[in-house]
Amino acid sequence: MHAIRLHAFGPAENLMYEETEDPEPGPGQVRIAVAAAGVHLLDTALREGQQGPAPAPTPLPTVPGREVAGVVTSLGEGVDGHWLGRRVVAHLGFAPGGYAELAVTDVGRLHEIPAGLDFAEAVAMIGTGRTTMGILQFAAPGTGDVIVVPAAAGGIGTLLVQYAKHAGAIVIGLAGGPEKTARARANGADLAVDYTAPSWNERVRAYRGRVTIVYDGVGGDVARESVALLAPGGRHLVFGWSGEGIRDGGPYLVEGVSEQVLGPVMLEKAGGPDPVRTLELRALAEAAAGRLTPAVHRFPLREAAAAHRALETRGTVGKVVLEP
């Protein structure tokens, strides 16, 4: 098979498209012919040698990638035969291997892909979709809410805009530049504002006055200005700080207003014996019902380095996916 292999930590150019041995499923595992592999901003940090939330440093060489969708082509010992030939999507956990034509994972991680959802969209829903469902646990929008979504043209932002509109809220989408604001508007935002323009916050204030919820994955000055728009009792939910840089930045937090909702707190809120799977199932159900349609930015597998560079420079729209 062909795969993207990393032999040394460093820049995106270290991601090499190579031919390597086909993986074989062990007991309780399946092999998937990969049709789509998810790329996450965290992947770019791991590529540089940062450990992030992983329990141990990644041994090299490695095939990055932790989200895949495709067709089951081989079964390991003890796996029910009904999985053979099924369209599936899975998060591989901390075991990488997704940037490849074939990937192996435990059968317990599989979800069947709902009818009408393509492989890339399915990858988006168990990645950005799962996170979106986790964020919404803390403040679900409804009629009467006025919400602000920074990075409204991004993967999570797209889904938050759609969900809030379906719930009856007024949605203000923030994005950088005319192309991305146009996407936010087409996605359902009642008002789409370019946060790189001077005095953008005044335009928001003139449109609807005070805001009830800010869903913030950007941080920095955008977060500061957004929080200043909140009405008394308004909420600032923080799930990232991409504007500050994943490597050395940090969230913008205001005591009594802001709440970080990623990591253990999100999983604790989801509850159940497998909270990650709980959120994945919710996301897939929303997509199957037609309430959420993820934005996807597709790259050929061999162009994984270009995908990483585009993600690092904020040159992507939606969930980044590699397709063999």
C-alpha positions as CSV (number, residue, x, y, z in Angstrom):
1,M,0.0,0.0,0.0
2,H,0.9,3.7,-0.1
3,A,1.1,5.7,3.0
4,I,2.4,9.0,4.4
5,R,5.4,8.2,6.7
6,L,7.2,10.5,9.1
7,H,10.9,9.5,9.7
8,A,12.0,12.6,11.6
9,F,10.1,15.2,13.5
10,G,10.0,18.6,11.9
11,P,8.3,20.6,9.1
12,A,5.5,19.5,6.8
13,E,8.1,18.5,4.1
14,N,9.0,15.6,6.4
15,L,5.8,13.9,5.5
16,M,6.8,11.4,2.8
17,Y,4.5,9.5,0.4
18,E,5.9,6.0,0.3
19,E,5.1,2.4,-0.4
20,T,5.0,0.2,2.6
21,E,3.7,-3.2,3.8
22,D,0.0,-3.8,4.2
23,P,-1.2,-3.9,7.8
24,E,-2.8,-7.1,9.0
25,P,-5.7,-7.1,11.5
26,G,-5.1,-8.9,14.8
27,P,-7.7,-10.6,17.1
28,G,-10.7,-8.3,17.5
29,Q,-9.6,-6.0,14.7
30,V,-10.6,-5.1,11.1
31,R,-8.7,-3.8,8.1
32,I,-10.2,-0.8,6.3
33,A,-9.6,0.2,2.7
34,V,-9.3,3.9,3.5
35,A,-11.4,6.3,1.4
36,A,-10.9,9.4,3.6
37,A,-8.5,10.2,6.5
38,G,-9.0,13.2,8.8
39,V,-6.3,15.8,9.4
40,H,-6.3,17.7,12.7
41,L,-4.4,20.8,13.8
42,L,-3.0,18.6,16.6
43,D,-1.4,16.4,13.9
44,T,0.8,19.3,12.9
45,A,2.1,19.7,16.5
46,L,2.7,15.9,16.8
47,R,4.6,16.0,13.5
48,E,7.0,18.5,15.1
49,G,7.6,16.2,18.0
50,Q,5.2,17.6,20.6
51,Q,3.5,15.0,22.7
52,G,0.3,16.9,23.3
53,P,-2.4,14.7,25.0
54,A,-0.8,11.4,23.8
55,P,0.3,9.2,26.7
56,A,3.8,8.7,25.3
57,P,5.9,10.2,22.5
58,T,5.2,8.8,19.1
59,P,7.9,6.3,18.0
60,L,9.4,6.8,14.5
61,P,8.9,6.1,11.7
62,T,5.2,6.5,11.9
63,V,2.1,6.8,9.7
64,P,0.2,9.8,11.2
65,G,-3.6,10.2,11.3
66,R,-6.2,9.0,13.8
67,E,-9.6,9.3,11.9
68,V,-10.5,7.1,8.9
69,A,-13.5,6.1,6.8
70,G,-13.7,3.4,4.2
71,V,-14.8,-0.2,3.6
72,V,-13.9,-3.2,5.7
73,T,-11.9,-5.6,3.6
74,S,-10.4,-8.1,6.2
75,L,-11.4,-9.4,9.6
76,G,-9.2,-10.5,12.5
77,E,-9.9,-13.5,14.7
78,G,-13.2,-13.3,16.6
79,V,-14.8,-10.5,14.5
80,D,-18.4,-11.0,13.4
81,G,-18.5,-11.6,9.7
82,H,-21.3,-9.0,9.1
83,W,-18.6,-6.3,9.2
84,L,-17.0,-7.5,5.9
85,G,-17.8,-5.1,3.1
86,R,-19.4,-2.5,5.4
87,R,-19.0,1.3,5.0
88,V,-17.4,2.4,8.3
89,V,-15.8,5.3,10.1
90,A,-13.6,5.1,13.1
91,H,-11.4,7.2,15.4
92,L,-8.2,5.2,15.9
93,G,-7.4,6.7,19.3
94,F,-3.8,7.3,20.1
95,A,-2.7,4.6,17.7
96,P,-1.9,6.4,14.4
97,G,-2.0,4.9,10.9
98,G,-4.8,6.9,9.2
99,Y,-2.8,8.6,6.4
100,A,-2.7,5.4,4.3
101,E,-4.6,3.3,1.8
102,L,-5.2,0.7,4.4
103,A,-5.6,1.0,8.2
104,V,-6.3,-1.4,11.1
105,T,-8.4,-0.7,14.2
106,D,-10.4,-2.5,16.9
107,V,-13.9,-3.5,15.8
108,G,-15.3,-1.7,18.9
109,R,-14.3,1.6,17.4
110,L,-16.3,1.2,14.2
111,H,-19.5,3.0,13.3
112,E,-21.5,2.2,10.2
113,I,-21.8,5.2,8.0
114,P,-25.4,6.4,7.6
115,A,-26.9,6.4,4.1
116,G,-26.4,9.6,2.3
117,L,-23.2,10.5,4.1
118,D,-20.0,10.2,2.1
119,F,-16.7,9.0,3.5
120,A,-15.1,12.4,4.0
121,E,-18.3,13.8,5.7
122,A,-18.3,10.8,8.0
123,V,-14.7,11.5,9.0
124,A,-15.7,15.1,9.7
125,M,-18.6,14.1,11.9
126,I,-16.6,11.8,14.2
127,G,-13.9,14.5,14.5
128,T,-15.3,18.0,14.4
129,G,-18.8,16.7,14.8
130,R,-18.0,14.9,18.0
131,T,-16.3,18.0,19.4
132,T,-19.3,20.1,18.4
133,M,-21.7,17.8,20.2
134,G,-19.4,18.1,23.2
135,I,-19.4,21.9,23.2
136,L,-23.2,22.1,22.9
137,Q,-23.6,20.1,26.1
138,F,-22.6,23.2,28.0
139,A,-24.9,25.7,26.3
140,A,-27.4,24.6,23.7
141,P,-28.7,27.6,21.8
142,G,-32.5,28.1,21.4
143,T,-35.1,30.7,20.4
144,G,-34.2,34.1,21.8
145,D,-30.5,33.5,21.9
146,V,-28.1,35.7,20.0
147,I,-24.8,33.8,19.4
148,V,-21.4,34.7,18.1
149,V,-19.3,32.0,16.3
150,P,-15.7,33.1,15.6
151,A,-14.2,31.0,12.8
152,A,-17.7,30.4,11.5
153,A,-16.3,29.0,8.2
154,G,-14.2,26.4,9.9
155,G,-15.1,22.8,10.6
156,I,-16.6,23.2,14.1
157,G,-17.9,26.7,13.3
158,T,-19.8,25.5,10.4
159,L,-21.6,22.9,12.5
160,L,-22.3,25.4,15.3
161,V,-23.9,27.8,12.9
162,Q,-26.1,25.1,11.4
163,Y,-27.1,23.7,14.8
164,A,-28.0,27.2,16.3
165,K,-30.0,28.1,13.2
166,H,-32.0,24.9,13.4
167,A,-32.6,25.6,17.1
168,G,-34.1,29.0,16.4
169,A,-31.2,31.3,17.5
170,I,-29.9,34.4,15.8
171,V,-26.5,33.6,14.5
172,I,-23.6,36.0,13.9
173,G,-20.7,34.3,12.2
174,L,-17.2,35.8,12.3
175,A,-14.6,34.9,9.7
176,G,-11.4,36.2,8.2
177,G,-11.8,37.7,4.7
178,P,-14.6,38.0,2.2
179,E,-14.4,34.4,0.9
180,K,-14.9,32.9,4.4
181,T,-17.6,35.4,5.4
182,A,-19.5,34.5,2.2
183,R,-19.2,30.8,3.3
184,A,-20.6,31.6,6.7
185,R,-23.5,33.5,5.2
186,A,-24.3,30.7,2.8
187,N,-24.1,28.3,5.7
188,G,-27.0,30.1,7.5
189,A,-25.5,32.9,9.5
190,D,-27.9,35.8,9.9
191,L,-24.9,38.2,9.8
192,A,-21.4,37.3,8.6
193,V,-18.7,39.7,9.7
194,D,-15.0,39.9,8.7
195,Y,-13.1,40.1,12.0
196,T,-10.0,41.4,10.2
197,A,-11.9,44.6,9.3
198,P,-11.6,47.7,11.6
199,S,-14.4,48.1,14.2
200,W,-16.1,44.8,13.2
201,N,-17.5,44.6,16.8
202,E,-19.4,47.8,16.3
203,R,-21.2,46.2,13.3
204,V,-22.2,43.3,15.5
205,R,-23.4,45.6,18.3
206,A,-25.5,47.7,15.9
207,Y,-27.1,44.5,14.5
208,R,-28.4,42.8,17.6
209,G,-27.0,44.6,20.7
210,R,-25.9,42.2,23.4
211,V,-25.0,38.6,22.7
212,T,-26.0,35.6,24.9
213,I,-23.4,33.0,23.9
214,V,-19.9,33.1,22.3
215,Y,-18.6,29.8,21.0
216,D,-14.9,30.5,20.9
217,G,-12.2,28.5,19.2
218,V,-10.0,31.4,18.2
219,G,-8.9,33.3,21.3
220,G,-6.8,36.5,21.2
221,D,-8.3,39.8,20.2
222,V,-11.3,38.2,18.5
223,A,-12.2,36.6,21.8
224,R,-11.7,39.8,23.8
225,E,-14.0,41.8,21.5
226,S,-16.6,39.0,21.4
227,V,-16.8,38.7,25.1
228,A,-17.2,42.5,25.4
229,L,-20.4,42.0,23.4
230,L,-22.0,39.7,25.9
231,A,-25.1,40.6,27.8
232,P,-25.2,40.2,31.6
233,G,-25.3,36.5,32.3
234,G,-23.9,35.7,28.8
235,R,-21.6,32.8,28.4
236,H,-18.2,32.4,26.7
237,L,-17.4,28.8,25.9
238,V,-13.8,28.2,25.0
239,F,-12.8,25.1,23.0
240,G,-9.6,26.3,21.4
241,W,-7.3,29.3,20.6
242,S,-6.2,28.8,17.0
243,G,-5.6,32.5,16.7
244,E,-2.9,32.4,19.4
245,G,-1.2,29.2,18.0
246,I,-1.7,25.7,19.3
247,R,1.9,25.4,20.3
248,D,2.6,28.4,22.5
249,G,-0.7,30.3,22.9
250,G,-3.5,30.0,25.4
251,P,-7.1,30.8,25.8
252,Y,-8.6,34.2,26.7
253,L,-10.7,33.7,29.9
254,V,-12.8,36.0,32.0
255,E,-13.6,34.9,35.5
256,G,-17.3,34.2,36.0
257,V,-18.0,34.4,32.2
258,S,-15.6,32.0,30.4
259,E,-15.6,28.2,30.6
260,Q,-13.2,25.8,29.0
261,V,-15.1,22.8,27.7
262,L,-12.5,20.6,26.0
263,G,-10.7,17.5,27.4
264,P,-11.8,15.6,30.5
265,V,-14.6,18.1,31.3
266,M,-16.3,17.4,28.0
267,L,-16.0,13.7,28.4
268,E,-17.3,13.8,32.0
269,K,-20.3,15.8,30.8
270,A,-21.0,13.2,28.1
271,G,-21.0,10.4,30.6
272,G,-21.5,6.7,30.0
273,P,-19.0,3.9,29.8
274,D,-17.5,5.3,26.5
275,P,-18.1,9.1,26.4
276,V,-16.2,9.6,23.1
277,R,-18.4,7.0,21.4
278,T,-21.5,8.7,22.9
279,L,-20.5,12.0,21.2
280,E,-19.6,10.3,18.0
281,L,-23.0,8.6,17.8
282,R,-24.8,11.9,18.5
283,A,-22.9,13.6,15.7
284,L,-23.6,10.9,13.2
285,A,-27.3,11.0,14.1
286,E,-27.5,14.7,13.5
287,A,-25.9,14.3,10.1
288,A,-28.1,11.3,9.2
289,A,-31.2,13.4,10.1
290,G,-30.0,16.2,7.8
291,R,-29.6,18.8,10.5
292,L,-25.8,19.0,10.2
293,T,-23.8,19.0,7.0
294,P,-20.0,19.3,7.6
295,A,-17.7,21.5,5.5
296,V,-14.9,19.4,4.0
297,H,-11.6,20.6,2.5
298,R,-10.2,17.7,0.5
299,F,-6.5,16.9,-0.5
300,P,-5.1,13.9,-2.2
301,L,-3.2,11.6,0.2
302,R,0.1,12.2,-1.6
303,E,-0.3,15.9,-0.8
304,A,-0.4,15.5,3.0
305,A,2.4,18.0,3.4
306,A,0.4,20.6,1.5
307,A,-2.6,19.9,3.7
308,H,-0.5,20.5,6.9
309,R,0.9,23.7,5.5
310,A,-2.6,25.0,4.6
311,L,-3.9,24.1,8.0
312,E,-1.1,25.8,9.8
313,T,-1.5,29.0,7.8
314,R,-5.3,29.0,8.1
315,G,-5.7,28.4,4.4
316,T,-8.4,25.8,4.8
317,V,-12.2,25.9,5.1
318,G,-13.9,23.1,7.0
319,K,-12.5,19.7,8.0
320,V,-9.3,18.8,6.2
321,V,-9.4,15.3,4.7
322,L,-6.9,13.2,2.7
323,E,-8.3,10.9,0.0
324,P,-6.1,8.1,-1.4
